[in-house]
Amino acid sequence: MPVPAPRFQRIATLVAIDSEHRVALLRTQDSAPPIWELPQRGVGLAESYSESVTRLAGQLMNERSVRSVRWGTITGHLWAQPREGNATRIETRYFIARTSPAARGGLTGGCTFWAPRASLGAFLDAPRFEITSILVDGYLDGWLPDGPITLN
């Protein structure tokens, strides 16, 4: 029996953190000033969020490096909000991955930048910065519990 399509777009987001507590950002447009975002991709109808983010990590890093990634025990959930007008409803899940310098060096995608944890606000817009800051600080400082957390 075919699975019905969800009534919203599903996004898997990768929060890659290196051993020096820098976060991977991708340049999304060739503009001045540049626009930076966390690596993300849409989740296919027949795949889970974790399968999608694993595939994303594979696209960004060479295969050997992906095996050395240590996945965090915290996942952030940004639930789809009620529809307003013609806006598409979006549900996002955030997955934390710790990388070693060797894996970090394997990131491709052309415009990867490793932003220091303390200066993420200079590269991300307000809503993305707040969510990323909560996840990164809570994970690294140990005040977020293991498991899924709601970010709405």
N, C-alpha and C positions, 0 to 999 in steps of 0.2 A: 504494500500500500504506500503510495507516495506521501511524503511529509509535506504538510502545507507550509507555504512561505511565511516567515514571520512578518508582522505588520510594522517592522522597524528595521533599520540597518544595524548590523552587529559589527563592532570594531574590536580588534585585539591590539593592545598597545604594549610595547616593550619598554620597560624602564631598566636599561642596562647601566650598571654601576661598576666602575673599575676599582682596583685596590687602593687608589688614591682618592676615592669618593667623588670622582667626576662622573657625570651623567652624559650618555650619548644622545646627541641631537642631530637631526637631519635637516639640511636646508631644503625647503619646499619650493622656493621660487627664486629665479635669478632676478632679484630686485635689489634696490638700494633703499633703505637698509634691508639686509637679508631677513627672511622669515624662517624661524626655527621651530621644529616640533619634535616630539618623541617619535621614534619609529612606530608605525602602525600599519595595519592592513585590514581589509574587510574579511569577515568570516563567511565562508561558503555555507550553503544550505545543508550540506551533508557532513560538515565538520564541526568540531567543538572549538571553543575559544582557545583552549590549551594546544590543540593541534595546529590552529592557525598561527599562534604566537611562536610555536616551535618552528614552523615553516618560515616565518618572518626572520627568526634568528638565523636559520640556515641560509636565507637569501642575503643577509647582511654580513655573515661571517663565513669563512671557509669551513668545510665539514669537520676538519680536525679540531678547530677552535670551538665549534658548537658542543662537541663532546666534553670540553673542559669548562663549560658554563655551569654554574651552580645556581639552580632555580631557588628563589626565595619562597618562604612558606606563607607569605602574605599576598593576597590578591585583592585588588580594589575593584569595586563594582559601581559604575555610574549608570543607574537604571534609566530606561527610556522614559521621558516625560510625556504628559498628555499632549496631543497634537494641537498646535496653534496655527490656524490658517492652513497653508499648503506646505508648511515645514515638515521635513522628513524626521520621524522619530529616530533617535540614535541611542543604542545601548553600548557601553564601552566597558571592557574589562582590562585591568592593568596587571601585568605580570612583571615581577622583579627578577632580574638575572644578574648575578655577580660574575664578572669576567676578570681573568688574569691579564697582565700586560700582553702576553702572547696572543690571547684570544682577541683582546681589544685591538691589537695591531691588524687583525684579520678583517676588521669591518670594512666593507666596501660601500658602494652606493654613491661614490663620488664626493659628496659634501658632508661628511661626518665630522662633527666637532664634539670634543669632550669638554663640557662646561663644568667648571668647579661648582661643587654643591652650594657654596655660599653666594654665588653670583647667578643662579638660575633665573632670578627675576629680571635680569638684564636681557635675557634671550627668549623667554616665554611670555605670552600674554597673561593677563590676570587670572582667568579661570584655570588655564593649564598649569600656571605656576603654582597656584594654591594646592591643586590636587597633587602635583608632582612633589612639592615640598612636604606635604603631609606624609606621602608614601616613603620618600627617601629619608627624611628625618626620623619618622617613626620606626622604619626598618633598621636604619643604622644605629640609632640611639636606643633601640630596644623597648620603646614604650607602646608599640602597636602589638596586639596579640596575634598569634599565628592564625591563619585561616582567612576567610573572606571578610572584607569590611565594606560597608556602604559609604560612598563618597558624596551622595546627594545631600 
